Amino acid sequence: LDQVPVIVFYTTMTTIFTCIAGFIANQAIVKSNEAAKVKISLVAENDLGYLYAALIVLKIGQFLMASNAGNTRKYAKIHPPDQHVYQVKGAEGSKLGYVLMDY
């Protein structure tokens, strides 16, 4: 896992989980539920597809932020989710530099 670039790992895992969740949602909710089909047709009639496009844009932004944080954590050797590094400020804190906060 250390040799795999973070962006490749995040892209692969996001794609896999999105496909699995989409398949389960389609099989469990849309195909077997007439009320869901009515709601989908309501979205289509009112031309509300831009809301779904906005959700996709937000998801891409979340993905980019998470991959940036993951890439930074990888090179800093800080493993998520239980550790954070903070810079100590102030007169006495300047001697410490950075501290590792462990939950």
N, CA, C and O atoms as a DFTB+ gen file, in Angstrom:
412 C
 N C O
     1  1       0.823      -1.200       0.000
     2  2       0.000       0.000       0.000
     3  2       0.863       1.258       0.000
     4  3       0.400       2.316      -0.425
     5  1       2.102       1.164       0.466
     6  2       2.970       2.332       0.486
     7  2       3.435       2.724      -0.913
     8  3       3.742       3.892      -1.150
     9  1       3.493       1.769      -1.848
    10  2       3.947       2.090      -3.194
    11  2       2.838       2.682      -4.065
    12  3       3.126       3.301      -5.089
    13  1       1.598       2.504      -3.680
    14  2       0.472       2.993      -4.477
    15  2       0.311       4.497      -4.246
    16  3       0.232       4.930      -3.096
    17  1       0.261       5.302      -5.313
    18  2       0.010       6.736      -5.133
    19  2      -1.360       6.974      -4.495
    20  3      -2.322       6.257      -4.769
    21  1      -1.424       7.973      -3.655
    22  2      -2.650       8.248      -2.906
    23  2      -3.817       8.537      -3.846
    24  3      -4.929       8.070      -3.600
    25  1      -3.590       9.289      -4.906
    26  2      -4.680       9.643      -5.816
    27  2      -5.244       8.404      -6.512
    28  3      -6.447       8.334      -6.762
    29  1      -4.403       7.440      -6.823
    30  2      -4.866       6.192      -7.445
    31  2      -5.678       5.381      -6.438
    32  3      -6.729       4.840      -6.780
    33  1      -5.199       5.295      -5.213
    34  2      -5.908       4.553      -4.163
    35  2      -7.277       5.183      -3.894
    36  3      -8.288       4.481      -3.851
    37  1      -7.309       6.507      -3.714
    38  2      -8.568       7.182      -3.431
    39  2      -9.544       7.050      -4.604
    40  3     -10.737       6.831      -4.391
    41  1      -9.055       7.179      -5.823
    42  2      -9.916       7.062      -6.994
    43  2     -10.504       5.659      -7.098
    44  3     -11.695       5.496      -7.361
    45  1      -9.670       4.656      -6.891
    46  2     -10.136       3.272      -6.963
    47  2     -11.181       2.977      -5.902
    48  3     -12.230       2.409      -6.206
    49  1     -10.906       3.356      -4.660
    50  2     -11.845       3.062      -3.581
    51  2     -13.149       3.856      -3.739
    52  3     -14.225       3.322      -3.469
    53  1     -13.071       5.095      -4.163
    54  2     -14.278       5.896      -4.377
    55  2     -15.131       5.291      -5.494
    56  3     -16.354       5.219      -5.374
    57  1     -14.491       4.860      -6.567
    58  2     -15.220       4.250      -7.673
    59  2     -15.894       2.951      -7.252
    60  3     -17.056       2.713      -7.584
    61  1     -15.169       2.116      -6.525
    62  2     -15.732       0.839      -6.081
    63  2     -16.928       1.059      -5.168
    64  3     -17.982       0.455      -5.370
    65  1     -16.775       1.923      -4.159
    66  2     -17.872       2.143      -3.214
    67  2     -19.063       2.824      -3.881
    68  3     -20.207       2.527      -3.539
    69  1     -18.819       3.730      -4.824
    70  2     -19.920       4.392      -5.529
    71  2     -20.686       3.395      -6.389
    72  3     -21.916       3.428      -6.428
    73  1     -19.976       2.515      -7.075
    74  2     -20.644       1.503      -7.904
    75  2     -21.462       0.538      -7.063
    76  3     -22.590       0.200      -7.421
    77  1     -20.901       0.093      -5.948
    78  2     -21.632      -0.839      -5.075
    79  2     -22.875      -0.166      -4.502
    80  3     -23.961      -0.744      -4.523
    81  1     -22.718       1.057      -3.988
    82  2     -23.860       1.761      -3.401
    83  2     -24.916       2.074      -4.459
    84  3     -26.112       1.960      -4.191
    85  1     -24.486       2.464      -5.653
    86  2     -25.436       2.746      -6.725
    87  2     -26.209       1.508      -7.149
    88  3     -27.414       1.581      -7.392
    89  1     -25.527       0.372      -7.241
    90  2     -26.196      -0.874      -7.609
    91  2     -27.209      -1.284      -6.548
    92  3     -28.337      -1.657      -6.870
    93  1     -26.804      -1.215      -5.282
    94  2     -27.715      -1.596      -4.191
    95  2     -28.924      -0.658      -4.156
    96  3     -30.058      -1.108      -3.989
    97  1     -28.679       0.646      -4.312
    98  2     -29.793       1.599      -4.302
    99  2     -30.743       1.350      -5.470
   100  3     -31.962       1.425      -5.313
   101  1     -30.185       1.056      -6.631
   102  2     -31.024       0.792      -7.796
   103  2     -31.852      -0.467      -7.596
   104  3     -33.049      -0.473      -7.887
   105  1     -31.239      -1.521      -7.110
   106  2     -31.959      -2.784      -6.942
   107  2     -32.968      -2.717      -5.806
   108  3     -34.079      -3.228      -5.941
   109  1     -32.603      -2.099      -4.695
   110  2     -33.465      -2.115      -3.516
   111  2     -34.548      -1.047      -3.551
   112  3     -35.655      -1.270      -3.060
   113  1     -34.242       0.100      -4.120
   114  2     -35.186       1.209      -4.024
   115  2     -35.919       1.459      -5.335
   116  3     -37.150       1.476      -5.355
   117  1     -35.202       1.648      -6.408
   118  2     -35.826       2.115      -7.645
   119  2     -36.601       1.010      -8.350
   120  3     -37.745       1.225      -8.750
   121  1     -36.012      -0.153      -8.510
   122  2     -36.674      -1.207      -9.292
   123  2     -37.895      -1.776      -8.604
   124  3     -38.850      -2.166      -9.276
   125  1     -37.891      -1.834      -7.284
   126  2     -38.988      -2.501      -6.591
   127  2     -39.978      -1.529      -5.969
   128  3     -40.869      -1.949      -5.230
   129  1     -39.841      -0.239      -6.252
   130  2     -40.673       0.730      -5.568
   131  2     -41.293       1.692      -6.578
   132  3     -40.594       2.446      -7.254
   133  1     -42.589       1.647      -6.660
   134  2     -43.290       2.523      -7.602
   135  2     -43.241       3.980      -7.150
   136  3     -43.221       4.882      -7.987
   137  1     -43.221       4.223      -5.848
   138  2     -43.159       5.595      -5.334
   139  2     -41.842       6.257      -5.730
   140  3     -41.807       7.458      -5.998
   141  1     -40.776       5.491      -5.768
   142  2     -39.484       6.045      -6.177
   143  2     -39.520       6.456      -7.644
   144  3     -38.951       7.483      -8.015
   145  1     -40.178       5.671      -8.472
   146  2     -40.292       6.021      -9.892
   147  2     -41.095       7.303     -10.074
   148  3     -40.791       8.105     -10.958
   149  1     -42.117       7.502      -9.246
   150  2     -42.912       8.726      -9.311
   151  2     -42.057       9.930      -8.924
   152  3     -42.138      10.983      -9.557
   153  1     -41.237       9.773      -7.879
   154  2     -40.374      10.876      -7.444
   155  2     -39.303      11.199      -8.484
   156  3     -38.969      12.366      -8.693
   157  1     -38.774      10.183      -9.123
   158  2     -37.781      10.417     -10.177
   159  2     -38.423      11.137     -11.358
   160  3     -37.810      12.030     -11.944
   161  1     -39.631      10.764     -11.709
   162  2     -40.318      11.462     -12.804
   163  2     -40.649      12.899     -12.408
   164  3     -40.661      13.782     -13.266
   165  1     -40.918      13.149     -11.128
   166  2     -41.163      14.507     -10.644
   167  2     -39.905      15.368     -10.799
   168  3     -39.985      16.528     -11.204
   169  1     -38.757      14.795     -10.476
   170  2     -37.490      15.511     -10.650
   171  2     -37.269      15.813     -12.125
   172  3     -36.820      16.905     -12.473
   173  1     -37.578      14.859     -12.993
   174  2     -37.399      15.059     -14.428
   175  2     -38.372      16.107     -14.976
   176  3     -37.994      16.924     -15.816
   177  1     -39.602      16.087     -14.512
   178  2     -40.598      17.046     -14.982
   179  2     -40.237      18.479     -14.591
   180  3     -40.415      19.405     -15.383
   181  1     -39.740      18.657     -13.391
   182  2     -39.419      19.999     -12.894
   183  2     -38.011      20.446     -13.265
   184  3     -37.560      21.512     -12.845
   185  1     -37.330      19.637     -14.043
   186  2     -35.990      19.978     -14.527
   187  2     -35.045      20.308     -13.370
   188  3     -34.390      21.351     -13.370
   189  1     -34.983      19.411     -12.390
   190  2     -34.145      19.602     -11.208
   191  2     -32.845      18.820     -11.283
   192  3     -32.226      18.547     -10.254
   193  1     -32.430      18.462     -12.471
   194  2     -31.186      17.700     -12.624
   195  2     -29.964      18.463     -12.184
   196  3     -28.956      17.858     -11.819
   197  1     -30.032      19.809     -12.211
   198  2     -28.886      20.600     -11.777
   199  2     -28.568      20.386     -10.299
   200  3     -27.423      20.561      -9.882
   201  1     -29.573      20.007      -9.503
   202  2     -29.303      19.702      -8.096
   203  2     -28.411      18.472      -7.970
   204  3     -27.512      18.428      -7.130
   205  1     -28.666      17.488      -8.801
   206  2     -27.817      16.297      -8.785
   207  2     -26.429      16.609      -9.329
   208  3     -25.439      16.050      -8.858
   209  1     -26.351      17.492     -10.311
   210  2     -25.039      17.923     -10.807
   211  2     -24.271      18.664      -9.714
   212  3     -23.055      18.517      -9.595
   213  1     -24.984      19.458      -8.920
   214  2     -24.335      20.164      -7.816
   215  2     -23.814      19.175      -6.773
   216  3     -22.739      19.377      -6.208
   217  1     -24.565      18.121      -6.519
   218  2     -24.092      17.100      -5.579
   219  2     -22.837      16.407      -6.100
   220  3     -21.931      16.095      -5.327
   221  1     -22.784      16.170      -7.386
   222  2     -21.597      15.550      -7.971
   223  2     -20.397      16.484      -7.848
   224  3     -19.293      16.038      -7.538
   225  1     -20.609      17.776      -8.090
   226  2     -19.516      18.744      -7.950
   227  2     -19.030      18.797      -6.502
   228  3     -17.825      18.850      -6.256
   229  1     -19.952      18.784      -5.547
   230  2     -19.562      18.779      -4.133
   231  2     -18.796      17.498      -3.769
   232  3     -17.823      17.549      -3.017
   233  1     -19.229      16.372      -4.294
   234  2     -18.543      15.106      -4.031
   235  2     -17.132      15.124      -4.608
   236  3     -16.197      14.626      -3.980
   237  1     -16.974      15.696      -5.797
   238  2     -15.637      15.801      -6.390
   239  2     -14.751      16.703      -5.538
   240  3     -13.575      16.401      -5.335
   241  1     -15.303      17.806      -5.038
   242  2     -14.546      18.683      -4.147
   243  2     -14.134      17.976      -2.866
   244  3     -13.004      18.136      -2.403
   245  1     -15.043      17.194      -2.289
   246  2     -14.723      16.421      -1.089
   247  2     -13.636      15.401      -1.397
   248  3     -12.731      15.193      -0.588
   249  1     -13.718      14.774      -2.547
   250  2     -12.710      13.800      -2.957
   251  2     -11.340      14.452      -3.088
   252  3     -10.338      13.898      -2.635
   253  1     -11.294      15.631      -3.709
   254  2     -10.021      16.324      -3.886
   255  2      -9.416      16.749      -2.548
   256  3      -8.205      16.648      -2.350
   257  1     -10.258      17.223      -1.633
   258  2      -9.748      17.605      -0.311
   259  2      -9.234      16.391       0.461
   260  3      -8.188      16.462       1.106
   261  1      -9.965      15.279       0.396
   262  2      -9.540      14.072       1.105
   263  2      -8.260      13.499       0.508
   264  3      -7.390      13.034       1.245
   265  1      -8.136      13.525      -0.809
   266  2      -6.913      12.997      -1.413
   267  2      -5.724      13.908      -1.121
   268  3      -4.606      13.420      -0.958
   269  1      -5.940      15.215      -1.052
   270  2      -4.873      16.132      -0.674
   271  2      -4.437      15.879       0.771
   272  3      -3.242      15.842       1.065
   273  1      -5.406      15.705       1.667
   274  2      -5.072      15.414       3.063
   275  2      -4.372      14.061       3.180
   276  3      -3.417      13.920       3.945
   277  1      -4.837      13.075       2.432
   278  2      -4.203      11.754       2.462
   279  2      -2.790      11.784       1.936
   280  3      -1.908      11.126       2.485
   281  1      -2.562      12.543       0.872
   282  2      -1.230      12.667       0.307
   283  2      -0.291      13.349       1.301
   284  3       0.850      12.922       1.476
   285  1      -0.769      14.404       1.947
   286  2       0.040      15.111       2.943
   287  2       0.337      14.213       4.134
   288  3       1.464      14.196       4.629
   289  1      -0.657      13.469       4.599
   290  2      -0.444      12.552       5.727
   291  2       0.544      11.446       5.365
   292  3       1.334      11.017       6.206
   293  1       0.502      10.985       4.119
   294  2       1.404       9.913       3.708
   295  2       2.860      10.363       3.793
   296  3       3.707       9.652       4.335
   297  1       3.142      11.546       3.255
   298  2       4.525      12.025       3.254
   299  2       4.976      12.491       4.638
   300  3       6.171      12.483       4.936
   301  1       4.022      12.899       5.486
   302  2       4.372      13.302       6.848
   303  2       4.394      12.105       7.800
   304  3       4.762      12.242       8.966
   305  1       3.996      10.921       7.294
   306  2       3.928       9.690       8.072
   307  2       2.998       9.830       9.295
   308  3       3.320       9.389      10.398
   309  1       1.857      10.447       9.059
   310  2       0.810      10.593      10.070
   311  2      -0.375       9.779       9.581
   312  3      -1.002      10.135       8.584
   313  1      -0.680       8.716      10.253
   314  2      -1.717       7.802       9.776
   315  2      -3.081       8.186      10.337
   316  3      -3.231       8.330      11.550
   317  1      -4.078       8.353       9.465
   318  2      -5.420       8.700       9.931
   319  2      -6.070       7.494      10.571
   320  3      -5.579       6.383      10.368
   321  1      -7.108       7.634      11.309
   322  2      -7.827       8.862      11.617
   323  2      -7.494       9.418      12.995
   324  3      -8.072      10.431      13.390
   325  1      -6.597       8.804      13.730
   326  2      -6.452       9.128      15.144
   327  2      -5.344      10.107      15.495
   328  3      -5.124      10.367      16.678
   329  1      -4.647      10.653      14.532
   330  2      -3.534      11.519      14.877
   331  2      -3.584      12.820      14.093
   332  3      -3.972      12.854      12.926
   333  1      -3.185      13.880      14.764
   334  2      -3.097      15.192      14.140
   335  2      -1.829      15.875      14.615
   336  3      -1.386      15.642      15.739
   337  1      -1.247      16.705      13.788
   338  2      -0.054      17.458      14.138
   339  2      -0.437      18.918      14.237
   340  3      -1.092      19.464      13.349
   341  1      -0.022      19.547      15.327
   342  2      -0.312      20.955      15.546
   343  2       0.980      21.718      15.765
   344  3       1.916      21.204      16.376
   345  1       1.031      22.943      15.267
   346  2       2.172      23.810      15.521
   347  2       1.889      24.580      16.801
   348  3       0.820      25.171      16.956
   349  1       2.852      24.572      17.719
   350  2       2.698      25.245      18.996
   351  2       3.094      26.710      18.828
   352  3       4.169      27.019      18.314
   353  1       2.216      27.604      19.267
   354  2       2.462      29.048      19.158
   355  2       2.733      29.629      20.541
   356  3       2.406      29.012      21.555
   357  1       3.324      30.803      20.579
   358  2       3.572      31.492      21.840
   359  2       5.028      31.404      22.243
   360  3       5.822      30.717      21.601
   361  1       5.368      32.097      23.301
   362  2       6.770      32.181      23.749
   363  2       7.297      30.819      24.192
   364  3       8.359      30.388      23.744
   365  1       6.566      30.149      25.061
   366  2       7.035      28.851      25.544
   367  2       6.833      27.765      24.491
   368  3       7.610      26.813      24.418
   369  1       5.805      27.907      23.692
   370  2       5.515      26.910      22.677
   371  2       6.502      26.893      21.538
   372  3       6.630      25.886      20.842
   373  1       7.206      27.997      21.337
   374  2       8.149      28.048      20.222
   375  2       9.289      27.056      20.388
   376  3       9.923      26.675      19.405
   377  1       9.557      26.635      21.613
   378  2      10.613      25.646      21.862
   379  2      10.173      24.251      21.418
   380  3      10.998      23.419      21.040
   381  1       8.867      24.011      21.468
   382  2       8.352      22.683      21.139
   383  2       8.220      22.459      19.638
   384  3       8.397      21.334      19.170
   385  1       7.915      23.497      18.877
   386  2       7.731      23.348      17.439
   387  2       6.398      22.720      17.103
   388  3       5.370      23.396      17.083
   389  1       6.417      21.413      16.835
   390  2       5.194      20.694      16.477
   391  2       4.933      19.591      17.497
   392  3       5.866      18.975      18.012
   393  1       3.668      19.351      17.778
   394  2       3.288      18.275      18.693
   395  2       2.304      17.355      17.995
   396  3       1.537      17.790      17.136
   397  1       2.328      16.091      18.364
   398  2       1.448      15.080      17.820
   399  2       0.331      14.835      18.827
   400  3       0.586      14.396      19.949
   401  1      -0.895      15.117      18.432
   402  2      -2.034      14.916      19.311
   403  2      -2.644      13.553      18.989
   404  3      -3.117      13.329      17.875
   405  1      -2.633      12.656      19.951
   406  2      -3.135      11.302      19.763
   407  2      -4.412      11.147      20.571
   408  3      -4.422      11.458      21.762
   409  1      -5.482      10.679      19.961
   410  2      -6.761      10.533      20.688
   411  2      -6.731       9.332      21.585
   412  3      -7.713       9.050      22.272
